[in-house]
Amino acid sequence: MRQYVKDGTVKKFALWNPADIGYLAAFAGAALSSGQITGAEGEKFKAGKLGEYTVGADGEIVLGPPTEFTATNIDEFNF
């Protein structure tokens, strides 16, 4: 998508930051593995630099709002 954002074909698009989503998944996995959480709705755990997260319905953990990629910031990301 970088090429299309830079050439103006696409003005912007949104994704969750791949590095942050992987970081959160690692902390969630460690919390599950250690028994800190079981995956039940309402349980809380800390995900390092991302802060505290709460397990949602069906064991879902949401990173938060997606990152919006534009011509201004697209080169800050290396993926």
Summary of the structure (lengths in Angstrom):
residues: 79
radius of gyration: 15.8
end to end distance: 10.3
largest distance: 48.6
contacts: 174
relative contact order: 0.23
helix: 39%
strand: 18%
